[in-house]
Amino acid sequence: MTEKAVIYTSATCPVCGMAKDLLNSMDIEYKEIKVDINPVSTVRLIAKTGKFTVPQTIINGTVISGFNPDKVIEAAHG
């Protein structure tokens, strides 16, 4: 794995699994933050992204909401 990213997820989010699978398939190293088990991380998510939806992926400073392969590729290689 070469890139570093942060992904905010919750256990009840099926799209979060898709986003993590995409990062894994692209060999992007990531830190997963589960907002449903850590209330402080929810506050940090809102502060960083202005949103309370998951998944939120941050790659090289670019915030990607939801499942968006094109933006992930652009952020990882841009």
C-alpha positions as CSV (number, residue, x, y, z in Angstrom):
1,M,0.0,0.0,0.0
2,T,1.4,3.4,-1.0
3,E,-1.0,6.3,-0.3
4,K,-2.4,7.3,3.0
5,A,-6.0,8.2,3.6
6,V,-8.6,8.5,6.4
7,I,-12.0,7.0,6.0
8,Y,-14.9,7.7,8.3
9,T,-17.4,4.8,8.5
10,S,-20.2,3.3,10.5
11,A,-21.1,-0.4,11.0
12,T,-24.5,0.1,9.4
13,C,-23.2,1.7,6.2
14,P,-23.0,-0.7,3.2
15,V,-21.5,2.0,1.0
16,C,-18.6,2.3,3.6
17,G,-17.6,-1.3,2.7
18,M,-17.6,-0.4,-1.0
19,A,-15.4,2.6,-0.3
20,K,-12.9,0.5,1.7
21,D,-12.9,-2.2,-0.9
22,L,-12.0,0.4,-3.5
23,L,-9.1,1.8,-1.4
24,N,-7.9,-1.8,-0.9
25,S,-8.1,-2.6,-4.6
26,M,-6.0,0.5,-5.3
27,D,-3.4,-0.4,-2.6
28,I,-4.2,2.9,-0.8
29,E,-3.3,2.6,2.9
30,Y,-6.0,4.1,5.1
31,K,-6.9,4.6,8.7
32,E,-10.6,3.8,9.4
33,I,-12.4,5.9,12.0
34,K,-15.8,4.4,13.1
35,V,-18.0,7.3,14.0
36,D,-20.7,5.1,15.5
37,I,-18.4,3.8,18.3
38,N,-16.5,7.0,18.9
39,P,-18.6,10.2,19.5
40,V,-15.5,12.4,19.5
41,S,-14.7,11.3,16.0
42,T,-18.2,12.4,14.9
43,V,-17.3,16.0,16.0
44,R,-14.0,15.8,14.2
45,L,-15.7,14.5,11.0
46,I,-18.1,17.5,11.0
47,A,-15.3,19.9,11.7
48,K,-13.2,18.6,8.8
49,T,-15.9,18.0,6.2
50,G,-18.9,20.0,7.3
51,K,-20.9,16.8,6.9
52,F,-22.3,14.0,9.0
53,T,-22.7,11.4,6.4
54,V,-20.5,8.4,5.8
55,P,-18.3,7.3,4.2
56,Q,-16.2,10.4,4.1
57,T,-12.7,9.7,2.7
58,I,-9.8,12.1,2.9
59,I,-6.9,11.5,0.6
60,N,-4.0,14.0,0.3
61,G,-6.3,16.7,1.8
62,T,-9.2,16.0,-0.6
63,V,-12.5,15.2,1.0
64,I,-14.6,12.7,-0.9
65,S,-18.2,12.2,0.2
66,G,-19.9,8.8,-0.4
67,F,-18.6,6.3,-3.0
68,N,-16.9,8.1,-5.9
69,P,-14.2,6.1,-7.6
70,D,-13.3,8.9,-10.0
71,K,-12.6,11.3,-7.2
72,V,-10.6,8.7,-5.3
73,I,-8.4,8.1,-8.4
74,E,-7.9,11.8,-8.9
75,A,-7.1,12.5,-5.2
76,A,-4.7,9.6,-5.0
77,H,-2.8,10.4,-8.2
78,G,-3.3,14.2,-8.4
